[in-house]
Amino acid sequence: MKLCLLCDLHLPFDRRAPQYRVLEWAIADVKKQNPDAILFAGDAAADGSLESYRFFLAQMRALGLPFFYIPGNSDLRDVRSRDAIFADASPIVSALGAIRIFALNDADGTFSDEALAALEGARAGDVVFMHHPTACHPKEIQVRFAEWKARHSGVRVFYAHEHFFAEDGDFASLPALDPDKCIGEEPALLYYDTETGSCTRTHFSCPLPEDFFAHLGISAYRPLSQIPFAASRGLCHLELRPNVRELPEKELFALVSSFREQGGKTLSVHLPDVFCQNGEVALGDGYEALVALGVRLGASRFIQHVPQVSVGTVRENASVLDEIALRIADALSVVPYACTVAVENMHMTAGETVDCRRFGYTPEETLAFMRAVAAKTKHKVGINLDVGHARNNAPFSQKYQIGTWFSMLGEHIVSYHLHQVTREGAHFENHTAFSSLYGELISLASFFCSWADGTLPRVPCILEMRPEDAYATTLDTFS
């Protein structure tokens, strides 16, 4: 008997997002593989949307195969729908031919006594699936589950939530379907043969695009070493930061000229922040001098963060965005109109809350500021999408996944900032290297498939990484 196991799709509200293309592929693959049953181990919806959850279930049921399912933790994120979704799960025990399927609904992080009691009836060859690995359960439940497993060898246990495939005896972690979060490989379905006990995977193909390198560049945090590095590695795009004003202009011009002579195509300048406090708009230190320097260097793009203004201020007075945009437009009036102005999204930081934070952490807010700037200048104005900022942005990252930023902003994107986000305990560190195409916190699968299908425009992709060896590490990973 062949079982198809899937999990961790995290469908967002926007059906143009790449998660829905992966779902279409998964349905086609199931039809091709023709398993005897489908087991879904949770996280159909990104943020607890009942509509997304029920849409997924309807798609699975339409296949006409025996279908067993439980929710996951992300399916319970909306308090308005969590009880309905939690209760709407397959029975704990179901017969399937000569075996039994145990659906352990642990979406809230634990097992019920009823589920643990039902497990006592399991025998070798039966299949158990749940959302969380046992390490996520309360200590008492971990002990009881381990004691049960010691008495029931040969019962296969599958779990989701970790987003990568691994096997350890009778236990297996399921690969993720979400192209934003699949770790170590492209999104995958797992097929389990109950007769042989073997697992195989099929993958949604989204490799690094062949033309990706033709659009790659770096942001030069260390201009003296990194501008020559960009030239030596044949990169097409270079971004300068405000610290270039500290260099002798003659030396800076020589470095940029060498970059261009060795194939460099475009030069961007990342401008300082713009502030608005107590109704007063102020440019960051050296703003106008950096604009003038960029003009002399022949920069073709100027990148501007969303402003340092509170979301509360904008809600109380929407015209403040126009005032900030006008100040920026005045400062950029010396820039040739053929140049592009790119507005960059920002992210939640420690101490901020949803209602007490800086403006510009959602696609809608970023677009609002982009449009305000576009209305005040004759330059082309678009979005510089920072993919890492979109990911390191809880709780907004639950609703606005990376793929949702792609689908909502794709037509406005004029450049990208790419960097990994790493986890150190409870802390997330931005601007780190990619050591894998499909990393723990940012998997590039959704970027690659959206690039390939035209959802994302082929515009400069600027690596923006702070550690000294990060660019070399990343380019080696991409090669």
C-alpha positions in Angstrom: 0.0 0.0 0.0 1.3 3.5 -0.9 0.5 6.5 1.3 1.1 10.1 0.3 2.1 12.3 3.2 2.3 16.1 3.0 2.4 19.1 5.3 3.5 22.7 6.0 2.1 24.4 2.9 1.1 27.6 4.7 -1.4 29.0 2.1 -1.7 32.8 2.4 -4.7 34.9 1.6 -3.3 35.9 -1.8 -3.9 33.1 -4.3 -1.3 34.5 -6.6 1.4 33.5 -4.1 3.8 30.7 -5.1 2.3 28.4 -2.4 -0.7 27.9 -4.6 1.4 26.9 -7.6 3.0 24.3 -5.4 -0.4 23.1 -4.4 -1.4 22.7 -8.1 1.8 20.7 -8.6 1.1 18.5 -5.6 -2.3 17.7 -6.9 -0.9 16.7 -10.3 1.8 14.6 -8.7 -0.7 12.7 -6.5 -2.8 12.0 -9.6 0.3 10.7 -11.3 1.5 8.6 -8.4 -2.0 7.3 -7.6 -1.5 6.5 -3.9 -4.0 4.5 -1.8 -4.5 7.4 0.6 -3.4 10.9 1.5 -2.3 11.9 5.0 -2.0 15.6 5.8 0.0 16.5 8.9 -1.0 20.1 9.4 -0.3 23.8 8.5 -2.5 24.2 5.5 -3.1 27.9 6.2 -0.4 30.5 7.0 -2.3 32.5 9.6 -5.3 30.5 10.6 -7.5 31.6 7.7 -10.6 29.4 7.7 -11.1 30.2 4.0 -7.5 29.0 3.1 -7.8 25.9 5.3 -11.1 24.8 3.8 -9.9 25.6 0.3 -7.0 23.2 0.8 -9.3 20.5 2.2 -11.6 20.8 -0.7 -8.7 20.4 -3.1 -7.6 17.2 -1.4 -11.1 15.7 -1.1 -11.7 16.4 -4.8 -9.0 13.8 -5.6 -11.4 11.1 -4.5 -8.9 9.2 -2.4 -9.1 8.3 1.3 -8.0 11.5 3.1 -6.9 11.8 6.7 -5.9 15.1 8.1 -5.1 17.2 11.2 -4.4 20.9 11.6 -1.1 22.4 12.6 -0.1 25.3 14.8 -0.3 27.9 12.0 -3.8 26.7 11.3 -4.8 27.9 14.8 -3.4 31.4 14.6 -6.7 33.2 14.1 -8.8 33.1 17.3 -12.0 33.4 15.3 -11.5 30.1 13.5 -9.1 28.1 15.7 -11.8 26.1 17.6 -13.6 25.1 14.3 -10.4 24.1 12.6 -9.1 22.2 15.7 -12.3 20.2 16.0 -12.5 19.5 12.2 -9.9 16.8 12.1 -10.0 13.1 11.1 -10.9 10.6 13.8 -8.0 9.4 15.9 -8.2 5.9 14.5 -9.3 4.9 11.0 -9.0 1.5 9.2 -7.3 1.4 5.8 -7.1 -2.1 4.4 -5.0 -4.2 6.6 -3.5 -1.3 8.6 -4.8 1.5 10.8 -4.1 5.2 10.5 -3.7 7.1 13.8 -4.3 10.9 13.3 -3.0 12.6 16.4 -4.3 16.1 16.6 -1.5 17.9 18.5 -2.0 21.3 16.8 -2.1 23.0 20.2 1.2 21.4 21.2 0.0 18.3 23.2 -2.0 15.1 22.9 -5.3 14.4 24.6 -5.6 11.4 27.0 -8.0 10.0 24.5 -5.4 10.0 21.8 -2.8 8.4 24.0 -5.2 5.7 25.1 -6.1 5.0 21.4 -2.5 4.5 20.6 -2.3 1.4 22.8 -4.2 -0.5 20.1 -1.6 0.2 17.5 0.4 -2.8 16.1 3.4 -3.2 13.8 2.7 -1.9 10.3 0.2 0.8 11.5 0.9 4.4 10.8 0.8 7.4 13.2 1.0 11.0 12.0 1.0 14.2 14.0 2.1 17.8 13.5 4.8 18.4 16.1 7.9 16.4 16.8 7.7 14.9 20.3 10.3 17.4 21.6 7.7 20.2 21.2 5.3 18.5 23.6 5.2 19.0 27.4 7.7 16.9 29.2 5.0 14.6 30.7 3.6 13.9 27.3 7.1 13.2 25.9 7.7 10.6 28.6 4.3 8.9 28.1 4.8 8.8 24.3 8.3 7.4 24.6 7.0 4.7 26.9 4.2 3.9 24.4 6.7 3.7 21.5 9.0 1.3 23.5 6.0 -1.1 23.7 5.0 -0.7 20.0 8.0 -1.3 17.8 7.2 -1.4 14.0 4.6 1.4 14.2 5.7 4.1 11.8 5.5 7.7 13.2 5.5 10.7 10.9 5.5 14.3 12.0 5.7 17.8 10.4 6.7 21.2 11.6 10.4 21.0 11.2 10.2 21.5 7.4 12.9 19.0 6.4 13.1 15.3 5.7 14.9 13.0 8.1 14.5 9.3 9.2 15.4 7.8 12.6 14.2 4.2 13.0 10.4 4.2 13.1 10.3 8.0 13.1 10.4 10.4 10.1 10.2 14.1 9.8 8.2 15.2 6.7 9.5 17.7 4.1 7.7 21.0 3.8 5.6 22.0 0.8 6.0 25.7 1.5 8.6 27.1 -1.0 9.4 29.9 1.5 10.3 27.4 4.3 11.4 24.1 2.8 14.8 23.3 4.4 17.6 21.5 2.6 15.6 20.7 -0.6 12.9 21.9 -2.9 9.3 21.5 -1.7 8.4 17.9 -1.6 5.8 15.2 -1.2 6.6 12.0 0.6 5.3 8.6 -0.4 5.5 5.7 2.0 5.3 2.1 1.0 3.7 0.1 3.9 5.0 -3.2 2.5 8.7 -2.3 2.3 8.8 0.5 4.9 10.6 2.7 2.4 10.1 6.5 1.8 10.5 8.3 -1.5 10.1 12.0 -2.3 9.0 13.9 -5.4 10.0 17.6 -5.7 8.5 20.7 -7.0 11.4 21.9 -9.3 12.7 25.4 -8.5 16.4 25.4 -9.0 18.7 28.5 -9.2 17.8 30.2 -12.5 20.5 30.1 -15.2 20.3 33.9 -15.7 20.4 34.7 -12.0 24.1 35.6 -12.0 23.6 38.2 -14.8 21.5 40.2 -12.2 23.7 39.7 -9.1 25.6 42.3 -7.1 26.7 43.3 -3.6 26.3 46.1 -1.2 29.7 47.4 -0.3 29.8 47.8 3.5 33.6 47.7 3.2 34.1 49.6 0.0 37.9 49.4 -0.1 37.9 45.6 -0.3 34.4 44.8 -1.5 34.3 47.0 -4.6 37.4 45.2 -6.0 35.8 41.9 -4.8 32.7 42.6 -6.9 34.9 43.4 -9.9 37.0 40.3 -9.5 33.9 38.0 -9.3 32.4 39.5 -12.4 29.3 40.9 -10.6 27.1 43.2 -12.6 25.7 45.5 -9.9 27.2 47.4 -7.0 25.5 49.3 -4.2 27.4 52.0 -2.2 26.4 52.9 1.3 26.7 56.2 3.2 30.2 55.4 4.5 31.7 56.0 1.1 31.7 59.7 1.9 34.5 58.9 4.3 36.8 57.9 1.4 39.0 60.3 -0.7 36.9 61.0 -3.7 39.7 60.3 -6.1 40.2 56.8 -4.6 36.5 56.1 -4.7 36.2 57.1 -8.4 39.1 54.9 -9.3 37.5 51.9 -7.5 34.2 52.5 -9.3 35.9 52.9 -12.6 37.7 49.7 -12.2 34.4 47.9 -11.4 32.9 49.2 -14.6 35.9 48.4 -16.7 35.6 44.8 -15.5 32.0 44.4 -16.5 30.0 46.3 -13.9 26.8 47.6 -15.3 24.9 49.6 -12.6 25.7 51.5 -9.5 23.2 52.1 -6.7 23.5 54.4 -3.7 21.8 53.5 -0.4 20.7 56.8 1.1 20.4 57.6 4.9 17.0 57.4 6.6 14.5 60.2 6.6 12.9 61.1 10.0 9.7 62.8 11.0 9.3 63.7 14.7 6.9 66.2 16.2 5.8 67.2 12.7 9.3 68.0 11.5 10.9 66.2 8.5 14.6 65.8 8.6 17.1 64.0 6.4 19.7 61.7 7.8 23.3 62.9 8.2 25.1 63.7 4.9 22.0 62.9 2.9 22.3 65.7 0.3 26.1 65.3 0.1 25.7 61.6 -0.7 23.1 62.3 -3.4 25.5 64.8 -5.0 28.3 62.2 -4.8 26.1 59.6 -6.4 25.3 61.9 -9.3 29.0 62.6 -9.8 29.7 58.8 -9.8 27.0 58.2 -12.4 24.7 56.2 -10.1 21.5 54.9 -11.8 19.6 54.0 -8.6 19.0 55.6 -5.2 17.6 53.3 -2.5 15.5 54.8 0.3 14.1 53.0 3.4 10.5 53.7 4.4 10.7 56.8 6.7 11.4 56.8 10.4 7.9 57.8 11.4 5.5 55.9 13.7 2.6 54.0 12.2 0.4 55.9 14.7 1.5 59.3 13.3 0.6 58.1 9.8 -2.8 56.9 10.9 -3.6 60.2 12.6 -2.3 62.3 9.6 -1.9 60.5 6.3 -0.6 63.7 4.7 2.7 63.2 6.6 3.8 60.7 4.0 3.3 63.5 1.3 5.4 65.9 3.4 8.2 63.4 3.8 8.0 62.5 0.1 8.2 66.1 -0.9 11.4 66.6 1.2 13.0 63.5 -0.5 11.9 64.8 -3.9 13.6 68.2 -3.2 16.8 66.4 -2.2 16.7 64.3 -5.3 16.0 67.2 -7.7 19.7 67.2 -8.7 19.4 63.5 -9.8 18.8 62.9 -13.6 15.3 61.8 -14.2 16.6 58.6 -16.0 17.6 57.4 -12.5 15.4 55.1 -10.4 14.3 55.7 -6.9 13.6 52.5 -4.9 11.7 52.4 -1.7 12.8 49.6 0.7 10.6 47.8 3.2 11.6 47.5 6.9 10.8 45.0 9.7 9.7 44.7 13.3 12.4 45.2 15.9 12.8 44.4 19.6 10.4 46.3 21.8 7.9 47.2 19.0 4.3 46.0 18.9 1.8 45.8 16.0 0.4 49.2 17.0 3.5 50.9 18.4 6.1 50.7 15.7 7.7 52.3 12.7 5.7 52.6 9.5 6.5 50.5 6.5 6.4 46.8 7.6 3.6 45.5 5.4 3.3 45.5 1.6 0.4 47.9 1.7 2.4 50.4 3.8 5.5 50.1 1.6 3.3 50.7 -1.5 1.7 53.7 0.1 5.0 55.4 0.6 6.3 54.4 -2.8 3.2 56.1 -4.4 3.7 59.2 -2.2 7.3 59.6 -3.5 6.2 58.8 -7.1 3.7 61.6 -6.9 6.3 64.2 -5.9 9.1 63.5 -8.4 9.5 62.8 -12.1 11.9 59.9 -11.4 10.8 56.3 -11.9 9.9 55.1 -8.4 9.6 51.5 -7.5 10.2 49.0 -4.7 13.5 47.6 -3.5 12.2 44.4 -1.9 14.3 43.3 1.0 13.5 39.6 1.3 15.2 39.2 4.7 13.2 42.1 6.1 10.0 40.4 4.9 10.9 37.2 6.7 12.2 38.7 10.0 9.0 40.5 10.6 6.9 38.6 13.1 3.9 38.7 13.6 3.4 40.3 10.1 5.4 37.5 8.5 2.6 35.1 9.4 0.1 36.9 7.2 2.6 38.4 4.7 5.0 35.5 3.9 7.8 36.1 1.5 5.8 34.7 -1.4 3.0 37.1 -0.6 5.3 40.1 -0.8 6.3 38.7 -4.3 2.7 38.4 -5.4 1.6 41.7 -4.1 4.6 43.8 -5.1 6.0 42.0 -8.1 5.0 44.5 -10.7 6.5 47.4 -8.7 9.9 45.8 -7.9 13.0 47.5 -9.4 15.6 45.7 -7.3 16.1 43.3 -4.4 18.1 43.0 -1.3 18.9 39.3 -0.5 20.4 38.0 2.7 19.8 35.1 5.1 18.3 35.5 8.6 19.9 33.3 11.2 18.5 32.2 14.5 20.5 32.6 17.7 18.2 31.4 20.5 15.2 33.7 20.6 17.2 36.3 18.6 17.1 36.7 14.8 20.2 38.1 13.0 19.7 39.9 9.7 22.2 40.3 6.8 24.0 36.9 7.1 25.3 34.6 4.3 23.4 32.0 2.4 25.1 28.6 3.0 22.2 26.7 1.3 19.7 27.6 -1.4 17.0 26.2 0.9 18.0 27.5 4.3 16.4 27.2 7.7 14.7 30.7 7.9 14.8 31.8 4.2 14.5 29.2 1.5 15.0 30.7 -1.9 12.7 28.2 -3.6 9.8 30.7 -3.8 12.2 33.4 -5.1 13.5 31.1 -7.8 10.1 29.8 -9.0 8.6 33.3 -9.0 11.6 34.5 -11.0 11.2 31.7 -13.5 7.5 32.1 -14.0 7.7 35.9 -14.4 5.9 36.9 -11.1 9.2 38.6 -10.2 10.9 40.9 -12.6 14.6 40.2 -13.6 16.1 43.3 -12.0 19.3 43.8 -9.9 19.6 41.3 -7.0 21.9 42.9 -4.4 23.4 40.7 -1.7 23.3 42.8 1.5 25.4 41.0 4.1 27.5 42.2 7.0 30.0 39.5 8.0 33.3 39.8 6.2 33.3 36.4 4.5 29.5 36.4 3.7 29.7 37.4 0.0 32.3 34.7 -0.8 30.3 32.1 1.1 27.1 33.0 -0.7 28.6 33.1 -4.1 30.2 29.7 -3.5 26.8 28.4 -2.4 25.2 29.8 -5.6 27.9 28.4 -7.9 
